[in-house]
Amino acid sequence: MADRREGAAPGPQIDRRALLLVPGLTLLLAVFLVPLILMAVRSVTDPSPRNYLVFIDGDVPTRVLAHTFSVAVVTTLVCLGLGYPYAYAMHKGSGRIAAVLTIALLLPFWSSVLVRAYAWLVLLRDTGVINGLLVKTGLIDKPLPLVRTTTAVVIGMAHILLPFMVLPVYAAMQRIDASLLPAAAGLGASPARAMWKVFVPLTLPGVYAGSLLVLILSLGFYVVPAMLGGPRSLMFAELIVGKVYDELEFGVGSALAIILVAVALVAIGIGSRFFRIGDAMGQGDIR
C-alpha cells in the first residue's frame, strides 16, 4: 500500500500564493470593469447606438479629441525632457542626494491634484507671482496671458505627471551594468559617444514605459484643464462632463467615454509593440 501510494501521480495543486491575487482582482473587477461594462451598455441603450453619431458626424468632438491628443503628446515630451536628466541625476547621485531627489519627486503626491492645480492658478494668473515679478523687474509692461491657455494646461499636467516619467526611466537606469561605460571608454569611445551609443539605448524601455504612462494619463485629465484652461483649450474629459452634467445626455457622455477608452487601449496596444508592459513597473531585465 505504501509503495502504491508513493508511486501514485500527484494530483493538481493550487499555488497558495495565487490566492493572494483574489482580493485585488475582485476589487478591480468591482471598481473598474463592472462600471465600464455598465457604461458601455448605456452608450448603446440610452436611448440607442445613435449616441456614437455625435462623435462620428459632429465636428466638435473630433476636434476636441485631436486637441486632447496633441496636448497629451506635448505633455509627454515636456515630461521626457525634464524627467530624463532628473532620473540620471538620481542614478548618478550619492545615496543622500538620490534620497533627497526621490523625496522631492514624490512629495507632491502628498497633496491632491486640485491643490496643485490651484497653486499653478495662483502663480500664472494676471495678478499672480510670475506676472508680478516680471512687471516689477520691468521686463514687461502688462501681465502676460499665462492662465486659461493650452500652455498653462501643459505646465500643470507636466508638473503632476513628471513622476510617472522619472520612475520608469530611473528603474531602467538602475538595471544597467555599471561596467558597460568604462568598457566602452576602454575601446576608444568618448564619454559622449559611450553615453549615446551604450547608455541611452539601454534606457529606452524605461523611456517608452514612462512616455506611455504619461500619454495615457494625459488623455483623461479633467481637473487641471478645467482650472487652468479656457474655451480654446477644451479637453475631451471636459466635453464628457459637459454632456453629462450640463446637457444631461448620459448616453452620449457614455459613448464619448467609451471612445476615449478605446483610444487609450489603441495607444497601449501600439506601445506594447515597442516594450514590455512590465517595464513600466520596473520589472524585467535590460537586454
Short mmCIF file of the C-alpha atoms (twelve columns), coordinates in Angstrom:
data_MODEL
# 
_entry.id   MODEL 
# 
loop_
_atom_site.group_PDB 
_atom_site.id 
_atom_site.type_symbol 
_atom_site.label_atom_id 
_atom_site.label_alt_id 
_atom_site.label_comp_id 
_atom_site.label_asym_id 
_atom_site.label_seq_id 
_atom_site.Cartn_x 
_atom_site.Cartn_y 
_atom_site.Cartn_z 
_atom_site.pdbx_PDB_model_num 
ATOM 1   C CA . MET A 1   0.000   0.000  0.000   1 
ATOM 2   C CA . ALA A 2   2.842   2.346  0.870   1 
ATOM 3   C CA . ASP A 3   4.624   1.649  -2.435  1 
ATOM 4   C CA . ARG A 4   1.410   2.185  -4.366  1 
ATOM 5   C CA . ARG A 5   0.826   5.457  -2.512  1 
ATOM 6   C CA . GLU A 6   4.381   6.641  -3.192  1 
ATOM 7   C CA . GLY A 7   4.178   5.781  -6.871  1 
ATOM 8   C CA . ALA A 8   0.830   7.492  -7.393  1 
ATOM 9   C CA . ALA A 9   0.857   10.544 -9.652  1 
ATOM 10  C CA . PRO A 10  0.497   13.789 -7.720  1 
ATOM 11  C CA . GLY A 11  -2.869  15.467 -8.154  1 
ATOM 12  C CA . PRO A 12  -3.255  19.103 -9.288  1 
ATOM 13  C CA . GLN A 13  -2.051  21.518 -6.652  1 
ATOM 14  C CA . ILE A 14  -3.109  25.121 -6.229  1 
ATOM 15  C CA . ASP A 15  -0.381  27.667 -5.645  1 
ATOM 16  C CA . ARG A 16  -1.456  29.333 -2.443  1 
ATOM 17  C CA . ARG A 17  0.401   32.476 -3.432  1 
ATOM 18  C CA . ALA A 18  -2.016  32.877 -6.326  1 
ATOM 19  C CA . LEU A 19  -4.854  33.158 -3.822  1 
ATOM 20  C CA . LEU A 20  -3.348  36.459 -2.672  1 
ATOM 21  C CA . LEU A 21  -4.386  37.915 -6.020  1 
ATOM 22  C CA . VAL A 22  -8.070  37.195 -5.425  1 
ATOM 23  C CA . PRO A 23  -8.861  40.267 -3.226  1 
ATOM 24  C CA . GLY A 24  -7.080  42.665 -5.582  1 
ATOM 25  C CA . LEU A 25  -8.658  41.173 -8.699  1 
ATOM 26  C CA . THR A 26  -12.074 41.266 -7.047  1 
ATOM 27  C CA . LEU A 27  -11.620 44.933 -6.211  1 
ATOM 28  C CA . LEU A 28  -10.505 45.743 -9.763  1 
ATOM 29  C CA . LEU A 29  -13.490 43.842 -11.145 1 
ATOM 30  C CA . ALA A 30  -15.957 45.665 -8.905  1 
ATOM 31  C CA . VAL A 31  -14.457 49.162 -9.165  1 
ATOM 32  C CA . PHE A 32  -13.261 49.294 -12.787 1 
ATOM 33  C CA . LEU A 33  -14.559 46.520 -15.013 1 
ATOM 34  C CA . VAL A 34  -18.208 46.453 -13.879 1 
ATOM 35  C CA . PRO A 35  -18.699 50.256 -14.216 1 
ATOM 36  C CA . LEU A 36  -17.000 50.140 -17.606 1 
ATOM 37  C CA . ILE A 37  -19.390 47.423 -18.780 1 
ATOM 38  C CA . LEU A 38  -22.395 49.354 -17.467 1 
ATOM 39  C CA . MET A 39  -21.172 52.488 -19.232 1 
ATOM 40  C CA . ALA A 40  -20.711 50.573 -22.484 1 
ATOM 41  C CA . VAL A 41  -24.238 49.175 -22.215 1 
ATOM 42  C CA . ARG A 42  -25.671 52.620 -21.505 1 
ATOM 43  C CA . SER A 43  -23.862 54.081 -24.505 1 
ATOM 44  C CA . VAL A 44  -25.984 51.918 -26.833 1 
ATOM 45  C CA . THR A 45  -29.242 51.809 -24.867 1 
ATOM 46  C CA . ASP A 46  -29.775 55.412 -23.655 1 
ATOM 47  C CA . PRO A 47  -31.548 55.899 -25.981 1 
ATOM 48  C CA . SER A 48  -29.841 53.987 -28.825 1 
ATOM 49  C CA . PRO A 49  -26.494 53.326 -30.559 1 
ATOM 50  C CA . ARG A 50  -27.047 56.628 -32.369 1 
ATOM 51  C CA . ASN A 51  -25.171 58.180 -29.433 1 
ATOM 52  C CA . TYR A 52  -21.959 57.438 -31.293 1 
ATOM 53  C CA . LEU A 53  -23.123 59.548 -34.232 1 
ATOM 54  C CA . VAL A 54  -22.451 62.618 -32.080 1 
ATOM 55  C CA . PHE A 55  -18.764 61.826 -32.435 1 
ATOM 56  C CA . ILE A 56  -18.841 60.453 -35.971 1 
ATOM 57  C CA . ASP A 57  -20.936 63.222 -37.521 1 
ATOM 58  C CA . GLY A 58  -20.033 66.078 -35.186 1 
ATOM 59  C CA . ASP A 59  -17.103 68.391 -35.749 1 
ATOM 60  C CA . VAL A 60  -16.593 69.495 -32.141 1 
ATOM 61  C CA . PRO A 61  -15.904 66.061 -30.542 1 
ATOM 62  C CA . THR A 62  -13.371 65.054 -33.190 1 
ATOM 63  C CA . ARG A 63  -11.632 68.419 -32.969 1 
ATOM 64  C CA . VAL A 64  -11.543 68.244 -29.167 1 
ATOM 65  C CA . LEU A 65  -10.168 64.695 -29.264 1 
ATOM 66  C CA . ALA A 66  -7.423  65.766 -31.692 1 
ATOM 67  C CA . HIS A 67  -6.582  68.705 -29.423 1 
ATOM 68  C CA . THR A 68  -6.543  66.421 -26.389 1 
ATOM 69  C CA . PHE A 69  -4.162  64.022 -28.096 1 
ATOM 70  C CA . SER A 70  -1.857  66.849 -29.175 1 
ATOM 71  C CA . VAL A 71  -1.781  68.244 -25.625 1 
ATOM 72  C CA . ALA A 72  -1.025  64.751 -24.313 1 
ATOM 73  C CA . VAL A 73  1.876   64.369 -26.758 1 
ATOM 74  C CA . VAL A 74  3.323   67.784 -25.839 1 
ATOM 75  C CA . THR A 75  2.982   66.988 -22.135 1 
ATOM 76  C CA . THR A 76  4.764   63.680 -22.705 1 
ATOM 77  C CA . LEU A 77  7.650   65.419 -24.490 1 
ATOM 78  C CA . VAL A 78  7.934   68.023 -21.723 1 
ATOM 79  C CA . CYS A 79  7.983   65.304 -19.058 1 
ATOM 80  C CA . LEU A 80  10.613  63.387 -21.024 1 
ATOM 81  C CA . GLY A 81  12.798  66.470 -21.457 1 
ATOM 82  C CA . LEU A 82  12.637  67.224 -17.731 1 
ATOM 83  C CA . GLY A 83  12.406  63.686 -16.427 1 
ATOM 84  C CA . TYR A 84  15.353  62.050 -18.190 1 
ATOM 85  C CA . PRO A 85  18.011  64.410 -16.726 1 
ATOM 86  C CA . TYR A 86  16.293  64.195 -13.332 1 
ATOM 87  C CA . ALA A 87  16.341  60.383 -13.431 1 
ATOM 88  C CA . TYR A 88  20.018  60.464 -14.465 1 
ATOM 89  C CA . ALA A 89  20.821  62.737 -11.518 1 
ATOM 90  C CA . MET A 90  19.078  60.263 -9.217  1 
ATOM 91  C CA . HIS A 91  21.033  57.426 -10.826 1 
ATOM 92  C CA . LYS A 92  24.456  59.049 -10.585 1 
ATOM 93  C CA . GLY A 93  23.972  60.858 -7.268  1 
ATOM 94  C CA . SER A 94  25.199  59.541 -3.960  1 
ATOM 95  C CA . GLY A 95  22.817  57.822 -1.587  1 
ATOM 96  C CA . ARG A 96  21.907  61.036 0.224   1 
ATOM 97  C CA . ILE A 97  21.466  63.062 -2.979  1 
ATOM 98  C CA . ALA A 98  19.363  60.309 -4.573  1 
ATOM 99  C CA . ALA A 99  17.206  60.159 -1.453  1 
ATOM 100 C CA . VAL A 100 16.641  63.932 -1.482  1 
ATOM 101 C CA . LEU A 101 15.773  63.895 -5.188  1 
ATOM 102 C CA . THR A 102 13.383  60.976 -4.669  1 
ATOM 103 C CA . ILE A 103 11.632  62.723 -1.784  1 
ATOM 104 C CA . ALA A 104 11.367  65.949 -3.801  1 
ATOM 105 C CA . LEU A 105 9.852   63.961 -6.682  1 
ATOM 106 C CA . LEU A 106 7.302   62.124 -4.556  1 
ATOM 107 C CA . LEU A 107 6.465   64.968 -2.176  1 
ATOM 108 C CA . PRO A 108 3.734   66.427 -4.441  1 
ATOM 109 C CA . PHE A 109 1.846   63.125 -4.153  1 
ATOM 110 C CA . TRP A 110 1.042   64.103 -0.569  1 
ATOM 111 C CA . SER A 111 -1.256  66.863 -1.826  1 
ATOM 112 C CA . SER A 112 -4.252  66.473 -4.090  1 
ATOM 113 C CA . VAL A 113 -4.329  67.291 -7.789  1 
ATOM 114 C CA . LEU A 114 -6.844  70.035 -7.040  1 
ATOM 115 C CA . VAL A 115 -4.456  71.784 -4.643  1 
ATOM 116 C CA . ARG A 116 -1.558  71.596 -7.101  1 
ATOM 117 C CA . ALA A 117 -3.712  72.910 -9.939  1 
ATOM 118 C CA . TYR A 118 -4.884  75.812 -7.781  1 
ATOM 119 C CA . ALA A 119 -1.259  76.571 -6.885  1 
ATOM 120 C CA . TRP A 120 -0.443  76.957 -10.580 1 
ATOM 121 C CA . LEU A 121 -3.525  79.144 -10.972 1 
ATOM 122 C CA . VAL A 122 -2.140  81.447 -8.287  1 
ATOM 123 C CA . LEU A 123 1.274   81.508 -9.964  1 
ATOM 124 C CA . LEU A 124 0.099   82.038 -13.543 1 
ATOM 125 C CA . ARG A 125 -2.857  84.413 -13.256 1 
ATOM 126 C CA . ASP A 126 -2.563  88.074 -14.238 1 
ATOM 127 C CA . THR A 127 -2.062  89.154 -10.622 1 
ATOM 128 C CA . GLY A 128 -0.008  86.069 -9.790  1 
ATOM 129 C CA . VAL A 129 3.559   85.671 -8.645  1 
ATOM 130 C CA . ILE A 130 5.150   85.242 -12.087 1 
ATOM 131 C CA . ASN A 131 3.480   88.225 -13.734 1 
ATOM 132 C CA . GLY A 132 4.055   90.296 -10.609 1 
ATOM 133 C CA . LEU A 133 7.809   89.646 -10.698 1 
ATOM 134 C CA . LEU A 134 8.031   90.332 -14.435 1 
ATOM 135 C CA . VAL A 135 6.182   93.637 -14.073 1 
ATOM 136 C CA . LYS A 136 8.217   94.761 -11.046 1 
ATOM 137 C CA . THR A 137 11.515  93.990 -12.780 1 
ATOM 138 C CA . GLY A 138 10.432  95.974 -15.838 1 
ATOM 139 C CA . LEU A 139 10.670  93.047 -18.254 1 
ATOM 140 C CA . ILE A 140 7.041   93.529 -19.301 1 
ATOM 141 C CA . ASP A 141 4.621   96.461 -19.166 1 
ATOM 142 C CA . LYS A 142 1.433   94.485 -18.633 1 
ATOM 143 C CA . PRO A 143 0.688   90.944 -17.404 1 
ATOM 144 C CA . LEU A 144 1.134   88.104 -19.857 1 
ATOM 145 C CA . PRO A 145 -1.903  85.897 -20.620 1 
ATOM 146 C CA . LEU A 146 -0.458  82.804 -18.968 1 
ATOM 147 C CA . VAL A 147 -3.604  81.279 -17.492 1 
ATOM 148 C CA . ARG A 148 -6.647  79.973 -19.421 1 
ATOM 149 C CA . THR A 149 -4.317  78.800 -22.170 1 
ATOM 150 C CA . THR A 150 -3.063  75.483 -23.514 1 
ATOM 151 C CA . THR A 151 0.414   76.387 -22.223 1 
ATOM 152 C CA . ALA A 152 -0.927  76.610 -18.679 1 
ATOM 153 C CA . VAL A 153 -2.631  73.227 -19.094 1 
ATOM 154 C CA . VAL A 154 0.620   71.627 -20.289 1 
ATOM 155 C CA . ILE A 155 2.567   73.159 -17.382 1 
ATOM 156 C CA . GLY A 156 0.076   71.917 -14.811 1 
ATOM 157 C CA . MET A 157 -0.194  68.434 -16.307 1 
ATOM 158 C CA . ALA A 158 3.571   68.074 -16.710 1 
ATOM 159 C CA . HIS A 159 4.101   69.016 -13.059 1 
ATOM 160 C CA . ILE A 160 1.658   66.347 -11.906 1 
ATOM 161 C CA . LEU A 161 2.746   63.615 -14.332 1 
ATOM 162 C CA . LEU A 162 6.520   64.090 -14.100 1 
ATOM 163 C CA . PRO A 163 6.999   61.281 -11.513 1 
ATOM 164 C CA . PHE A 164 5.345   58.814 -13.889 1 
ATOM 165 C CA . MET A 165 8.125   59.550 -16.382 1 
ATOM 166 C CA . VAL A 166 11.030  59.694 -13.946 1 
ATOM 167 C CA . LEU A 167 10.404  56.449 -12.065 1 
ATOM 168 C CA . PRO A 168 10.348  54.045 -15.073 1 
ATOM 169 C CA . VAL A 169 13.403  55.756 -16.591 1 
ATOM 170 C CA . TYR A 170 15.222  55.600 -13.252 1 
ATOM 171 C CA . ALA A 171 14.327  51.916 -12.882 1 
ATOM 172 C CA . ALA A 172 15.775  51.214 -16.335 1 
ATOM 173 C CA . MET A 173 18.971  53.085 -15.465 1 
ATOM 174 C CA . GLN A 174 19.374  51.156 -12.233 1 
ATOM 175 C CA . ARG A 175 19.342  47.839 -14.115 1 
ATOM 176 C CA . ILE A 176 22.222  48.809 -16.438 1 
ATOM 177 C CA . ASP A 177 25.556  47.141 -15.736 1 
ATOM 178 C CA . ALA A 178 27.867  49.825 -14.357 1 
ATOM 179 C CA . SER A 179 30.873  48.310 -16.152 1 
ATOM 180 C CA . LEU A 180 29.493  48.952 -19.650 1 
ATOM 181 C CA . LEU A 181 30.506  52.615 -19.887 1 
ATOM 182 C CA . PRO A 182 34.096  52.018 -18.682 1 
ATOM 183 C CA . ALA A 183 34.290  49.133 -21.143 1 
ATOM 184 C CA . ALA A 184 33.159  51.402 -23.977 1 
ATOM 185 C CA . ALA A 185 35.730  54.011 -22.920 1 
ATOM 186 C CA . GLY A 186 38.392  51.312 -22.910 1 
ATOM 187 C CA . LEU A 187 37.511  50.517 -26.505 1 
ATOM 188 C CA . GLY A 188 38.141  54.123 -27.502 1 
ATOM 189 C CA . ALA A 189 34.691  55.682 -27.215 1 
ATOM 190 C CA . SER A 190 34.481  59.217 -25.900 1 
ATOM 191 C CA . PRO A 191 32.225  59.807 -22.857 1 
ATOM 192 C CA . ALA A 192 29.574  61.422 -25.041 1 
ATOM 193 C CA . ARG A 193 29.687  58.605 -27.603 1 
ATOM 194 C CA . ALA A 194 29.579  55.937 -24.894 1 
ATOM 195 C CA . MET A 195 26.609  57.691 -23.326 1 
ATOM 196 C CA . TRP A 196 24.730  57.977 -26.608 1 
ATOM 197 C CA . LYS A 197 25.592  54.570 -28.069 1 
ATOM 198 C CA . VAL A 198 25.561  52.420 -24.912 1 
ATOM 199 C CA . PHE A 199 23.724  54.039 -22.014 1 
ATOM 200 C CA . VAL A 200 20.805  55.774 -23.750 1 
ATOM 201 C CA . PRO A 201 19.698  52.750 -25.854 1 
ATOM 202 C CA . LEU A 202 19.569  50.614 -22.708 1 
ATOM 203 C CA . THR A 203 17.237  53.116 -21.064 1 
ATOM 204 C CA . LEU A 204 14.753  53.106 -23.957 1 
ATOM 205 C CA . PRO A 205 12.425  50.525 -22.326 1 
ATOM 206 C CA . GLY A 206 12.022  52.909 -19.398 1 
ATOM 207 C CA . VAL A 207 11.558  55.859 -21.751 1 
ATOM 208 C CA . TYR A 208 8.858   54.023 -23.704 1 
ATOM 209 C CA . ALA A 209 7.140   52.917 -20.485 1 
ATOM 210 C CA . GLY A 210 7.193   56.389 -18.934 1 
ATOM 211 C CA . SER A 211 6.037   58.016 -22.159 1 
ATOM 212 C CA . LEU A 212 3.111   55.623 -22.466 1 
ATOM 213 C CA . LEU A 213 2.103   56.175 -18.843 1 
ATOM 214 C CA . VAL A 214 2.167   59.950 -19.215 1 
ATOM 215 C CA . LEU A 215 0.364   59.856 -22.560 1 
ATOM 216 C CA . ILE A 216 -2.461  57.645 -21.311 1 
ATOM 217 C CA . LEU A 217 -2.925  59.621 -18.098 1 
ATOM 218 C CA . SER A 218 -2.902  62.898 -20.037 1 
ATOM 219 C CA . LEU A 219 -5.778  61.793 -22.257 1 
ATOM 220 C CA . GLY A 220 -8.174  61.576 -19.330 1 
ATOM 221 C CA . PHE A 221 -7.174  64.688 -17.356 1 
ATOM 222 C CA . TYR A 222 -10.032 66.874 -16.196 1 
ATOM 223 C CA . VAL A 223 -9.181  68.950 -13.081 1 
ATOM 224 C CA . VAL A 224 -6.104  70.712 -14.466 1 
ATOM 225 C CA . PRO A 225 -7.659  71.666 -17.846 1 
ATOM 226 C CA . ALA A 226 -10.847 72.794 -16.097 1 
ATOM 227 C CA . MET A 227 -8.916  75.129 -13.772 1 
ATOM 228 C CA . LEU A 228 -6.061  76.316 -15.994 1 
ATOM 229 C CA . GLY A 229 -7.555  76.008 -19.470 1 
ATOM 230 C CA . GLY A 230 -10.070 78.018 -21.397 1 
ATOM 231 C CA . PRO A 231 -12.638 77.559 -24.170 1 
ATOM 232 C CA . ARG A 232 -9.880  77.209 -26.774 1 
ATOM 233 C CA . SER A 233 -8.090  74.526 -24.758 1 
ATOM 234 C CA . LEU A 234 -11.093 72.266 -24.119 1 
ATOM 235 C CA . MET A 235 -10.095 68.679 -23.342 1 
ATOM 236 C CA . PHE A 236 -12.102 65.550 -24.112 1 
ATOM 237 C CA . ALA A 237 -12.820 64.813 -20.439 1 
ATOM 238 C CA . GLU A 238 -14.324 68.295 -20.084 1 
ATOM 239 C CA . LEU A 239 -16.531 67.587 -23.092 1 
ATOM 240 C CA . ILE A 240 -17.780 64.380 -21.458 1 
ATOM 241 C CA . VAL A 241 -18.523 66.162 -18.182 1 
ATOM 242 C CA . GLY A 242 -20.397 68.856 -20.074 1 
ATOM 243 C CA . LYS A 243 -22.579 66.281 -21.831 1 
ATOM 244 C CA . VAL A 244 -23.420 64.549 -18.551 1 
ATOM 245 C CA . TYR A 245 -23.797 67.401 -16.061 1 
ATOM 246 C CA . ASP A 246 -24.808 70.349 -18.230 1 
ATOM 247 C CA . GLU A 247 -26.846 68.717 -21.003 1 
ATOM 248 C CA . LEU A 248 -27.897 65.567 -19.053 1 
ATOM 249 C CA . GLU A 249 -27.136 63.406 -22.102 1 
ATOM 250 C CA . PHE A 250 -25.903 60.371 -20.204 1 
ATOM 251 C CA . GLY A 251 -25.925 58.079 -23.220 1 
ATOM 252 C CA . VAL A 252 -23.854 60.485 -25.312 1 
ATOM 253 C CA . GLY A 253 -21.451 61.039 -22.433 1 
ATOM 254 C CA . SER A 254 -21.064 57.270 -22.033 1 
ATOM 255 C CA . ALA A 255 -20.399 56.893 -25.748 1 
ATOM 256 C CA . LEU A 256 -17.716 59.576 -25.679 1 
ATOM 257 C CA . ALA A 257 -16.143 57.956 -22.621 1 
ATOM 258 C CA . ILE A 258 -16.025 54.582 -24.392 1 
ATOM 259 C CA . ILE A 259 -14.368 56.258 -27.377 1 
ATOM 260 C CA . LEU A 260 -11.734 57.753 -25.068 1 
ATOM 261 C CA . VAL A 261 -11.120 54.333 -23.504 1 
ATOM 262 C CA . ALA A 262 -10.759 52.840 -26.997 1 
ATOM 263 C CA . VAL A 263 -8.193  55.491 -27.944 1 
ATOM 264 C CA . ALA A 264 -6.230  54.732 -24.769 1 
ATOM 265 C CA . LEU A 265 -6.325  50.985 -25.482 1 
ATOM 266 C CA . VAL A 266 -5.103  51.561 -29.033 1 
ATOM 267 C CA . ALA A 267 -2.221  53.642 -27.665 1 
ATOM 268 C CA . ILE A 268 -1.376  50.862 -25.195 1 
ATOM 269 C CA . GLY A 269 -1.510  48.279 -27.966 1 
ATOM 270 C CA . ILE A 270 0.849   50.298 -30.147 1 
ATOM 271 C CA . GLY A 271 3.175   50.977 -27.230 1 
ATOM 272 C CA . SER A 272 3.316   47.297 -26.256 1 
ATOM 273 C CA . ARG A 273 4.949   46.586 -29.603 1 
ATOM 274 C CA . PHE A 274 7.984   48.621 -28.546 1 
ATOM 275 C CA . PHE A 275 8.427   47.497 -24.924 1 
ATOM 276 C CA . ARG A 276 7.097   45.067 -22.361 1 
ATOM 277 C CA . ILE A 277 4.306   46.455 -20.216 1 
ATOM 278 C CA . GLY A 278 6.099   45.112 -17.119 1 
ATOM 279 C CA . ASP A 279 8.916   47.594 -17.745 1 
ATOM 280 C CA . ALA A 280 6.525   50.366 -16.712 1 
ATOM 281 C CA . MET A 281 6.699   48.980 -13.190 1 
ATOM 282 C CA . GLY A 282 10.443  48.419 -13.218 1 
ATOM 283 C CA . GLN A 283 10.191  44.676 -13.840 1 
ATOM 284 C CA . GLY A 284 12.306  42.607 -16.147 1 
ATOM 285 C CA . ASP A 285 15.944  42.820 -17.188 1 
ATOM 286 C CA . ILE A 286 17.700  45.105 -19.599 1 
ATOM 287 C CA . ARG A 287 18.987  43.073 -22.524 1 
# 
